[in-house]
Amino acid sequence: MEIVKMLADLRAEQAALDEAIAVLARMAAAQPGRRGRPPAWLSAAKGGRGSAGADRPKRVMSDETRKKMARAQKKRWAEYHKGKEE
């Protein structure tokens, strides 16, 4: 006999949960869409790429290119700091 009461309680709990899920679904549908790019975790959850470049090969730069970029950045910083001192 307790089984019948347990089933009735579980069905009542299931009905309450279904109602709560329906309320939350309506609330989610009523929210306006967000602007901008979605966060990485959301893209991964929806089946997107996930973290940036997860399936792309690593970029390789030659030492010469790396040194050239470093010289250019040092030149930009020198010009920036020179402008601040004046």
C-alpha positions in Angstrom: 0.0 0.0 0.0 2.9 2.4 0.6 3.9 1.9 -3.0 0.7 3.6 -4.2 1.3 6.6 -1.9 4.9 6.8 -3.1 3.7 6.8 -6.7 1.2 9.6 -6.0 3.9 11.7 -4.3 6.3 11.1 -7.2 3.7 12.1 -9.7 2.9 15.3 -7.7 6.6 16.1 -7.6 7.0 15.5 -11.3 4.0 17.8 -12.0 5.7 20.5 -9.9 9.0 20.1 -11.7 7.3 20.2 -15.1 5.6 23.4 -14.2 8.9 24.9 -13.0 10.6 23.9 -16.2 7.8 25.5 -18.3 8.1 28.8 -16.3 11.9 28.9 -16.8 11.5 28.1 -20.5 9.1 31.0 -20.9 11.5 33.3 -19.0 14.4 32.3 -21.2 12.3 32.9 -24.4 11.3 36.3 -23.2 14.8 37.5 -22.7 16.2 39.6 -25.6 19.1 38.3 -27.5 22.5 39.4 -26.4 24.7 41.5 -28.5 28.2 40.6 -29.6 30.2 37.4 -29.8 29.1 34.6 -27.5 31.6 33.4 -24.9 33.8 30.4 -25.8 32.1 28.1 -23.3 28.7 28.8 -24.9 30.1 28.1 -28.4 31.6 24.8 -27.2 28.4 23.8 -25.5 26.5 24.4 -28.8 29.0 22.4 -30.8 31.1 25.3 -32.1 34.8 25.5 -32.3 35.3 25.9 -28.5 38.5 27.5 -27.6 40.0 29.8 -30.2 42.1 27.8 -32.7 41.5 24.4 -31.0 41.6 22.6 -34.4 44.0 24.9 -36.2 47.7 24.1 -36.6 50.1 26.2 -34.5 51.5 29.3 -36.4 55.2 29.0 -36.9 57.4 32.1 -37.4 61.0 32.1 -38.4 63.6 33.7 -36.1 64.2 36.4 -38.7 60.5 37.4 -38.7 60.3 37.3 -34.9 63.3 39.6 -34.6 61.8 42.0 -37.3 58.6 42.2 -35.4 60.4 42.8 -32.1 62.4 45.7 -33.7 59.3 47.2 -35.1 57.5 47.0 -31.7 60.5 48.5 -29.9 60.5 51.4 -32.4 56.8 52.0 -31.8 57.3 52.0 -28.0 60.2 54.4 -28.3 58.1 56.8 -30.3 55.3 56.5 -27.8 57.5 57.2 -24.8 59.3 60.0 -26.6 55.9 61.7 -27.2 55.0 61.4 -23.5 58.2 63.1 -22.2 57.6 66.2 -24.2 
